[in-house]
Amino acid sequence: MFRRPILQVFHQFVRRESEVASSLVLERSLNRVQLLGRVGQDPVMRQVEGKNPVTIFSLATNEMWRSGENEAYQMGDVSQKTTWHRISVFRPGLRDVAYQYVKKGSRIYVEGKVDYGEYTDKNNVRRQATTIIADNIIFLSDQTKEKA
């Protein structure tokens, strides 16, 4: 007599719990970065024992704005802020291409994701590091050439 209602309640509970669990699994998120800038240093390739090698370089992006009373007429001083980004390339093909062809001063476009990590420096101090893990690099120009 009580068996059927108890089973129905149990099935509803199990169904609801599985819906909650599957909604957590199906939930999407996005960690995507797009940077366009100039390379600050020639890349280096590093390899820690037991891990895959990584190509690392820095990329500068600039933000410019005008300050002053007459911004509508583009009068006033131009201000600029440069932000430096640490780029790490782990993908085997891209890692080798980046190591070979990325040069200081090159203008490149990088797509990837932000990674926050910690490491211990040589003085045994824990430090935080923000890195862009590159999935794609597009070369926009050769190294800046000096005028003769």
Phi and psi restraints in degrees (value plus and minus 20) as a CYANA .aco file:
   2 PHE   PHI    -107.8   -67.8
   2 PHE   PSI     -30.1     9.9
   3 ARG   PHI     -82.0   -42.0
   3 ARG   PSI     -66.2   -26.2
   4 ARG   PHI     -84.6   -44.6
   4 ARG   PSI     -69.8   -29.8
   5 PRO   PHI     -81.4   -41.4
   5 PRO   PSI     -56.1   -16.1
   6 ILE   PHI     -86.4   -46.4
   6 ILE   PSI     -62.9   -22.9
   7 LEU   PHI     -83.4   -43.4
   7 LEU   PSI     -59.6   -19.6
   8 GLN   PHI     -84.1   -44.1
   8 GLN   PSI     -62.8   -22.8
   9 VAL   PHI     -83.9   -43.9
   9 VAL   PSI     -63.0   -23.0
  10 PHE   PHI     -81.5   -41.5
  10 PHE   PSI     -65.4   -25.4
  11 HIS   PHI     -83.5   -43.5
  11 HIS   PSI     -60.2   -20.2
  12 GLN   PHI     -83.1   -43.1
  12 GLN   PSI     -62.0   -22.0
  13 PHE   PHI     -83.3   -43.3
  13 PHE   PSI     -67.0   -27.0
  14 VAL   PHI     -83.3   -43.3
  14 VAL   PSI     -63.2   -23.2
  15 ARG   PHI     -82.2   -42.2
  15 ARG   PSI     -63.8   -23.8
  16 ARG   PHI     -85.1   -45.1
  16 ARG   PSI     -63.1   -23.1
  17 GLU   PHI     -82.9   -42.9
  17 GLU   PSI     -60.6   -20.6
  18 SER   PHI     -89.8   -49.8
  18 SER   PSI     -53.3   -13.3
  19 GLU   PHI     -85.0   -45.0
  19 GLU   PSI     -61.6   -21.6
  20 VAL   PHI     -84.1   -44.1
  20 VAL   PSI     -65.5   -25.5
  21 ALA   PHI     -83.5   -43.5
  21 ALA   PSI     -63.3   -23.3
  22 SER   PHI     -90.3   -50.3
  22 SER   PSI     -50.6   -10.6
  23 SER   PHI     -89.2   -49.2
  23 SER   PSI     -51.2   -11.2
  24 LEU   PHI     -89.7   -49.7
  24 LEU   PSI     -57.7   -17.7
  25 VAL   PHI     -90.6   -50.6
  25 VAL   PSI     -57.9   -17.9
  26 LEU   PHI    -103.8   -63.8
  26 LEU   PSI     -29.1    10.9
  27 GLU   PHI     -85.1   -45.1
  27 GLU   PSI     114.2   154.2
  28 ARG   PHI    -121.7   -81.7
  28 ARG   PSI     133.9   173.9
  29 SER   PHI    -162.3  -122.3
  29 SER   PSI     152.0   192.0
  30 LEU   PHI    -160.1  -120.1
  30 LEU   PSI     108.0   148.0
  31 ASN   PHI    -149.8  -109.8
  31 ASN   PSI      72.0   112.0
  32 ARG   PHI    -155.2  -115.2
  32 ARG   PSI     115.0   155.0
  33 VAL   PHI    -150.0  -110.0
  33 VAL   PSI     119.9   159.9
  34 GLN   PHI    -148.3  -108.3
  34 GLN   PSI     103.4   143.4
  35 LEU   PHI    -147.8  -107.8
  35 LEU   PSI     120.9   160.9
  36 LEU   PHI    -150.3  -110.3
  36 LEU   PSI      98.1   138.1
  37 GLY   PHI    -189.0  -149.0
  37 GLY   PSI    -184.3  -144.3
  38 ARG   PHI    -133.6   -93.6
  38 ARG   PSI     122.6   162.6
  39 VAL   PHI     -92.7   -52.7
  39 VAL   PSI     112.8   152.8
  40 GLY   PHI    -111.8   -71.8
  40 GLY   PSI     -41.4    -1.4
  41 GLN   PHI    -173.2  -133.2
  41 GLN   PSI     133.1   173.1
  42 ASP   PHI     -81.9   -41.9
  42 ASP   PSI     124.5   164.5
  43 PRO   PHI     -88.1   -48.1
  43 PRO   PSI     133.6   173.6
  44 VAL   PHI    -141.7  -101.7
  44 VAL   PSI     128.5   168.5
  45 MET   PHI    -129.8   -89.8
  45 MET   PSI     107.8   147.8
  46 ARG   PHI    -142.5  -102.5
  46 ARG   PSI     130.5   170.5
  47 GLN   PHI    -162.7  -122.7
  47 GLN   PSI     104.7   144.7
  48 VAL   PHI    -114.7   -74.7
  48 VAL   PSI     122.3   162.3
  49 GLU   PHI     -71.8   -31.8
  49 GLU   PSI     111.5   151.5
  50 GLY   PHI      61.1   101.1
  50 GLY   PSI     -20.5    19.5
  51 LYS   PHI    -143.0  -103.0
  51 LYS   PSI     141.5   181.5
  52 ASN   PHI     -91.1   -51.1
  52 ASN   PSI     131.4   171.4
  53 PRO   PHI     -88.4   -48.4
  53 PRO   PSI     139.9   179.9
  54 VAL   PHI    -158.6  -118.6
  54 VAL   PSI     119.4   159.4
  55 THR   PHI    -118.4   -78.4
  55 THR   PSI     111.4   151.4
  56 ILE   PHI    -147.2  -107.2
  56 ILE   PSI     116.0   156.0
  57 PHE   PHI    -173.0  -133.0
  57 PHE   PSI     148.0   188.0
  58 SER   PHI    -127.2   -87.2
  58 SER   PSI     130.5   170.5
  59 LEU   PHI    -152.8  -112.8
  59 LEU   PSI     110.9   150.9
  60 ALA   PHI    -121.7   -81.7
  60 ALA   PSI     111.6   151.6
  61 THR   PHI    -137.6   -97.6
  61 THR   PSI     126.9   166.9
  62 ASN   PHI    -138.3   -98.3
  62 ASN   PSI     124.2   164.2
  63 GLU   PHI    -143.2  -103.2
  63 GLU   PSI     106.0   146.0
  64 MET   PHI    -142.4  -102.4
  64 MET   PSI     125.7   165.7
  65 TRP   PHI    -173.2  -133.2
  65 TRP   PSI     139.2   179.2
  66 ARG   PHI    -121.9   -81.9
  66 ARG   PSI     118.8   158.8
  67 SER   PHI    -141.0  -101.0
  67 SER   PSI     132.1   172.1
  68 GLY   PHI     117.4   157.4
  68 GLY   PSI     158.5   198.5
  69 GLU   PHI     -97.4   -57.4
  69 GLU   PSI     -53.0   -13.0
  70 ASN   PHI    -126.0   -86.0
  70 ASN   PSI      36.7    76.7
  71 GLU   PHI     -83.1   -43.1
  71 GLU   PSI     -51.4   -11.4
  72 ALA   PHI     -82.9   -42.9
  72 ALA   PSI     -50.6   -10.6
  73 TYR   PHI    -119.5   -79.5
  73 TYR   PSI      -7.2    32.8
  74 GLN   PHI      36.1    76.1
  74 GLN   PSI      18.5    58.5
  75 MET   PHI    -120.2   -80.2
  75 MET   PSI     140.6   180.6
  76 GLY   PHI      91.5   131.5
  76 GLY   PSI     157.0   197.0
  77 ASP   PHI    -100.5   -60.5
  77 ASP   PSI     124.1   164.1
  78 VAL   PHI    -113.1   -73.1
  78 VAL   PSI     106.8   146.8
  79 SER   PHI    -130.9   -90.9
  79 SER   PSI     130.9   170.9
  80 GLN   PHI    -160.5  -120.5
  80 GLN   PSI     120.5   160.5
  81 LYS   PHI    -145.1  -105.1
  81 LYS   PSI     108.7   148.7
  82 THR   PHI    -124.4   -84.4
  82 THR   PSI     111.2   151.2
  83 THR   PHI    -135.7   -95.7
  83 THR   PSI     112.2   152.2
  84 TRP   PHI    -120.6   -80.6
  84 TRP   PSI     115.5   155.5
  85 HIS   PHI    -142.1  -102.1
  85 HIS   PSI     118.4   158.4
  86 ARG   PHI    -112.9   -72.9
  86 ARG   PSI     101.0   141.0
  87 ILE   PHI    -127.2   -87.2
  87 ILE   PSI     109.4   149.4
  88 SER   PHI    -140.5  -100.5
  88 SER   PSI     113.5   153.5
  89 VAL   PHI    -140.2  -100.2
  89 VAL   PSI      94.4   134.4
  90 PHE   PHI    -122.6   -82.6
  90 PHE   PSI     -48.5    -8.5
  91 ARG   PHI     -79.0   -39.0
  91 ARG   PSI     105.6   145.6
  92 PRO   PHI     -72.1   -32.1
  92 PRO   PSI     -71.9   -31.9
  93 GLY   PHI     -86.3   -46.3
  93 GLY   PSI     -66.6   -26.6
  94 LEU   PHI     -87.1   -47.1
  94 LEU   PSI     -57.1   -17.1
  95 ARG   PHI     -78.8   -38.8
  95 ARG   PSI     -64.6   -24.6
  96 ASP   PHI     -90.9   -50.9
  96 ASP   PSI     -59.7   -19.7
  97 VAL   PHI     -84.4   -44.4
  97 VAL   PSI     -63.1   -23.1
  98 ALA   PHI     -82.8   -42.8
  98 ALA   PSI     -62.8   -22.8
  99 TYR   PHI     -83.3   -43.3
  99 TYR   PSI     -57.2   -17.2
 100 GLN   PHI    -101.3   -61.3
 100 GLN   PSI     -58.8   -18.8
 101 TYR   PHI    -130.3   -90.3
 101 TYR   PSI     -40.7    -0.7
 102 VAL   PHI     -93.2   -53.2
 102 VAL   PSI     107.8   147.8
 103 LYS   PHI    -151.5  -111.5
 103 LYS   PSI     134.4   174.4
 104 LYS   PHI     -74.8   -34.8
 104 LYS   PSI     110.5   150.5
 105 GLY   PHI      72.5   112.5
 105 GLY   PSI     -33.7     6.3
 106 SER   PHI     -84.5   -44.5
 106 SER   PSI     124.0   164.0
 107 ARG   PHI    -116.9   -76.9
 107 ARG   PSI     100.3   140.3
 108 ILE   PHI    -156.7  -116.7
 108 ILE   PSI     140.6   180.6
 109 TYR   PHI    -133.9   -93.9
 109 TYR   PSI     110.3   150.3
 110 VAL   PHI    -143.9  -103.9
 110 VAL   PSI     111.6   151.6
 111 GLU   PHI    -133.3   -93.3
 111 GLU   PSI     122.0   162.0
 112 GLY   PHI    -199.8  -159.8
 112 GLY   PSI    -172.8  -132.8
 113 LYS   PHI    -155.1  -115.1
 113 LYS   PSI     136.5   176.5
 114 VAL   PHI    -105.2   -65.2
 114 VAL   PSI     116.9   156.9
 115 ASP   PHI    -151.0  -111.0
 115 ASP   PSI     108.1   148.1
 116 TYR   PHI    -127.2   -87.2
 116 TYR   PSI     108.1   148.1
 117 GLY   PHI    -161.7  -121.7
 117 GLY   PSI     154.7   194.7
 118 GLU   PHI    -147.5  -107.5
 118 GLU   PSI     130.9   170.9
 119 TYR   PHI    -168.0  -128.0
 119 TYR   PSI     144.2   184.2
 120 THR   PHI    -128.3   -88.3
 120 THR   PSI     103.0   143.0
 121 ASP   PHI     -97.6   -57.6
 121 ASP   PSI    -199.8  -159.8
 122 LYS   PHI     -86.9   -46.9
 122 LYS   PSI     -36.8     3.2
 123 ASN   PHI    -114.2   -74.2
 123 ASN   PSI      -6.5    33.5
 124 ASN   PHI      44.4    84.4
 124 ASN   PSI      10.9    50.9
 125 VAL   PHI    -123.5   -83.5
 125 VAL   PSI     110.7   150.7
 126 ARG   PHI     -95.6   -55.6
 126 ARG   PSI     108.7   148.7
 127 ARG   PHI    -143.7  -103.7
 127 ARG   PSI     133.6   173.6
 128 GLN   PHI    -124.1   -84.1
 128 GLN   PSI     125.0   165.0
 129 ALA   PHI    -155.8  -115.8
 129 ALA   PSI     117.1   157.1
 130 THR   PHI    -129.3   -89.3
 130 THR   PSI     107.4   147.4
 131 THR   PHI    -151.4  -111.4
 131 THR   PSI     125.5   165.5
 132 ILE   PHI    -117.4   -77.4
 132 ILE   PSI      99.5   139.5
 133 ILE   PHI    -109.8   -69.8
 133 ILE   PSI      89.7   129.7
 134 ALA   PHI     -99.9   -59.9
 134 ALA   PSI     114.4   154.4
 135 ASP   PHI    -127.0   -87.0
 135 ASP   PSI     -40.0     0.0
 136 ASN   PHI    -171.3  -131.3
 136 ASN   PSI     120.1   160.1
 137 ILE   PHI    -152.9  -112.9
 137 ILE   PSI     111.0   151.0
 138 ILE   PHI    -137.1   -97.1
 138 ILE   PSI     106.1   146.1
 139 PHE   PHI    -105.5   -65.5
 139 PHE   PSI     102.2   142.2
 140 LEU   PHI    -120.3   -80.3
 140 LEU   PSI     -46.9    -6.9
 141 SER   PHI    -179.4  -139.4
 141 SER   PSI     144.0   184.0
 142 ASP   PHI     -93.7   -53.7
 142 ASP   PSI     158.5   198.5
 143 GLN   PHI     -74.8   -34.8
 143 GLN   PSI     125.9   165.9
 144 THR   PHI     -82.4   -42.4
 144 THR   PSI     113.6   153.6
 145 LYS   PHI    -119.9   -79.9
 145 LYS   PSI     119.1   159.1
 146 GLU   PHI     -97.8   -57.8
 146 GLU   PSI     122.6   162.6
 147 LYS   PHI     -99.9   -59.9
 147 LYS   PSI     119.0   159.0
